[in-house]
Amino acid sequence: MTTILRHPKEVREFSAALKRQGKTLALVPTMGFLHDGHVSLMREAKKRADSVATTIFVNPTQFGPNEDLSVYPRDFEGDVKKCESAGVDVVYAPAPDDVYGHGFQTYVKVEQVSQGLCGDKRPGHFRGVATIVTKLFALFRTDIALFGEKDFQQLQVIKRLNLDLDLGVDVIGMPTIREADGLAMSSRNKYLSPEERIKALTIFRAMNEAKHSVANGQLRANILIPQAVATLEQAGFKVDYVEIRDSTELQALTVVVPNVTARIFVAAYMGKTRLIDNLEISAG
Ligand code: AMP
């Protein structure tokens, strides 16, 4: 049975009761409209802790003024069913006013790792992410928290804030879950028309082309990136960025050197829908 909590006070009581019983907690923060990517995090959480909490909260501070906050897809009842069948013990779904109360003015800003990629394209986004995740870590006093590599820069931001603020949470990154044809699962895929959905697969194809080029000895970012951009544009994407960076500090790489874990990062618009994805393309 999954219990639904609406108020921070209830979460504090839940967390305190767990601690009293000496039980461990794993947290899976989400914005809802859950799919198998989210469920994979919950199932892993279940293996790693005595109790699992999922949060469903479309966090206003991580959306820019021209972004899709008000139309972000929601299906609370369906989400709770998925949580229940994944064995989630608690769903926390607060009202925005209970998260950002009157006079709220404290934000968490992670400096370097938040820059570039989505940090540049979505100003303020990672400040919103870092703030809500810090608040959730503090509220739940969780032992473990799981996040998807689908949002790879976000994962690095969270690992960094967890270290820098001595929060002591075991932050775990999990592989991207994809549709059968390779499209990364995302709540935003719902916005795609059937034709756009077919074309959207090109992100995975472009990233794999880069991976194969690297395997065949083409290591130069100034060749690999334009190749990927061309593939995406041919399919009708408007490219926001394609970059190749190392997997820990997220520094831009001009050459995919052996012994450095390299990733290609893509953000591109299919119609009005902005999709992101990334893939490891390390040499040798
Ligand atoms: P969101 O609801 O989009 O904020 O995502 C909540 C969590 O699920 C984040 O940690 C995401 O990285 C993760 N996630 C989203 N899509 C996927 C996916 N396709 N595979 C694995 N994890 C995912």
Boltz pocket constraint, residues with backbone or C-beta under 6 A from the ligand:
constraints:
  - pocket:
      binder: B
      contacts: [[A, 29], [A, 30], [A, 31], [A, 32], [A, 36], [A, 37], [A, 38], [A, 40], [A, 41], [A, 146], [A, 147], [A, 148], [A, 149], [A, 150], [A, 151], [A, 174], [A, 175], [A, 176], [A, 177], [A, 178], [A, 184], [A, 185], [A, 186], [A, 187]]
      max_distance: 6.0
